[in-house]
Amino acid sequence: MKVRIPTPLRKLTDGQGEVLAEGKDVADLIEALERTYPGIKGRLCDEQGALRRFVNIYINEEDIRFHEGLQTPVKSSDEVSIIPAIAGG
């Protein structure tokens, strides 16, 4: 499936804004990304394996936090977007 990578993480993907990866759920997908792009999991997940607060992941434009979080199933036809949260004031 196609995974959109935000600009701050592209140094881990050799500058690519979109990469291909497979997994049965979001956690599995992150593991697949980590195998290909070492260091990316540490930027997405904390030491306990939970998604970091400032990272949002969308599957087909739907936030996984409103579904099953990291256990949200993914299909090969899905489009996954990793989006860093932006705070402002």
C-alpha positions as CSV (number, residue, x, y, z in Angstrom):
1,M,0.0,0.0,0.0
2,K,1.0,3.6,-0.5
3,V,2.3,5.4,2.6
4,R,2.7,9.2,2.6
5,I,5.7,10.4,4.5
6,P,5.8,13.9,6.0
7,T,8.7,16.2,5.2
8,P,10.4,15.8,8.6
9,L,10.7,12.0,8.2
10,R,11.8,12.0,4.5
11,K,15.5,12.0,5.5
12,L,14.8,8.4,6.7
13,T,13.2,7.4,3.4
14,D,15.9,8.8,1.1
15,G,13.8,11.9,0.4
16,Q,10.8,10.0,-0.8
17,G,7.4,11.5,0.0
18,E,5.6,8.2,-0.7
19,V,6.8,4.7,-0.1
20,L,5.3,1.2,-0.4
21,A,4.8,-1.1,2.5
22,E,2.6,-3.9,3.6
23,G,1.0,-5.1,6.8
24,K,-2.2,-6.5,8.3
25,D,-2.7,-3.6,10.6
26,V,-1.0,-0.2,11.3
27,A,1.4,-1.7,13.9
28,D,2.5,-4.4,11.4
29,L,2.8,-1.6,8.7
30,I,5.1,0.4,11.0
31,E,7.3,-2.7,11.6
32,A,7.6,-3.1,7.8
33,L,8.6,0.5,7.5
34,E,11.2,0.1,10.2
35,R,12.7,-2.9,8.4
36,T,13.1,-0.8,5.2
37,Y,13.8,2.6,6.8
38,P,15.5,2.0,10.2
39,G,14.7,4.7,12.8
40,I,11.3,5.6,11.5
41,K,9.5,3.6,14.2
42,G,11.2,5.5,16.9
43,R,9.9,8.7,15.4
44,L,6.4,7.4,15.3
45,C,6.1,5.4,18.5
46,D,7.3,5.8,22.1
47,E,9.3,3.4,24.1
48,Q,6.2,1.4,25.0
49,G,5.2,1.0,21.4
50,A,2.3,3.5,21.6
51,L,1.8,6.1,18.9
52,R,3.5,9.4,19.9
53,R,1.0,12.2,20.8
54,F,2.2,14.5,18.0
55,V,1.9,11.8,15.3
56,N,-1.4,11.2,13.5
57,I,-1.9,8.4,11.1
58,Y,-4.8,8.4,8.6
59,I,-6.1,5.5,6.5
60,N,-8.0,6.8,3.6
61,E,-8.4,10.2,5.3
62,E,-9.8,8.7,8.6
63,D,-7.8,9.1,11.8
64,I,-6.9,5.7,13.3
65,R,-7.5,7.1,16.8
66,F,-11.2,6.9,16.0
67,H,-10.9,3.3,14.9
68,E,-8.7,0.7,16.5
69,G,-5.5,2.7,16.8
70,L,-2.4,0.7,15.9
71,Q,-4.6,-2.4,15.5
72,T,-6.6,-0.8,12.8
73,P,-6.6,-3.2,9.8
74,V,-5.2,-2.1,6.5
75,K,-5.7,-3.4,3.0
76,S,-3.3,-3.2,0.0
77,S,-5.7,-0.7,-1.6
78,D,-5.6,1.7,1.4
79,E,-3.7,5.0,1.3
80,V,-2.0,5.7,4.6
81,S,-0.8,9.2,5.6
82,I,1.5,10.0,8.5
83,I,0.9,13.5,9.6
84,P,2.8,15.3,12.4
85,A,0.4,17.3,14.6
86,I,0.9,21.0,14.4
87,A,0.4,23.2,17.5
88,G,-0.1,26.9,17.2
89,G,-1.3,29.8,19.2
